[in-house]
Amino acid sequence: MDEIAAALGDAKRWRIVELLAERPRSVGELAERTGLRQPQTTKHLQTLARAGLVTVSPLGQRRVYAVEAGPLAAFGERLRELVGAIEAHAGERDVLTRYQAAIEAETAAASRRQWADGRTFTFDRLLPAPPDVAWRHWADPDLLASWWVPPSMRVTECALEPAAGGRVVLAYRDAEGLYRSEGRVRTAEEPGHLAFELSVLDAAGAVFFTGHYDVTLTAAPGGTRLRLDLRITDTTVESAPFVAGIETGWGQVLDHLTAALTRGKGTPS
């Protein structure tokens, strides 16, 4: 497929294939129809032949080329599969579009320090596990790292020590760089209540903004009702992209938590 894609990526070769789709043609005729010199046309035909897209038939002094439908059909099927994959994941593109719009809006509003201080967010989920299992997915570092990370990121450090004054750390990376947040636990009442602060830091360790989190886990039919309340403070002008991503980001990681608990159904309490 790579060789076919490379062969068809040249506009002149694409035109040659279009001409051969009508009927077999000689090198001279193809050169005349494309405006190329005959040696150039021959080189293009050789590239197409190596990709399996054309065949040549010597007819006396002439060499006549014909296009092969099979490789093009296979290439077309691969393109249809790609289009299907794009359409099946259209929601991911929608998330990106909404995030871009949110960044633009927040950047326009971020004209001074503390511009978004006091803003609140609330997230509510029914988790498919009892409260003690849901609690462990917050308190156990390995379980926490299995879900508390944005898509396409890799966790490098993750901890939430479930005791007053306990450390909270979330560090992850992607191809673009490193991201780190640090904070402290205020309240930890297993298995129902967790409150903590977490500050998003820049590369020098300065605070972009601080999130004040209050998590409650309540037994409910079918599992556990999670409610997460978040209030932000210490917002800097540079925090606009992070603030813009709070709704989307927490929605995604709570999806990850739900998926992790679904995979772990049957885990003993």
Buried (B, 14 or more C-beta within 10 A) or exposed (E): EEBBEEBBEEEBBBBBBEBBEEEBBBBEBBBEBBEBEEEEBBBBBEBBBEBBBBBBEEEEEEBBBBBBEEBBEEBEEEEEEEEEEEEEEEEEEEBEEEBEEBBEEBBEBBEEEEBBEEBEBEBEBEBBBBBBBBBBBBBBBEBBBBBBBBEEEEBBEBBBBBEEEBEBBBBBBEEEEEBBBBBBBBEBEBBBBBBBBBBBBEEEEEBBBBBBBBBBBEEEEEBBBBEBBBBBBBBBBBBBBBBBBBBBBBEBBBEBBBEBBEEBEEBEE
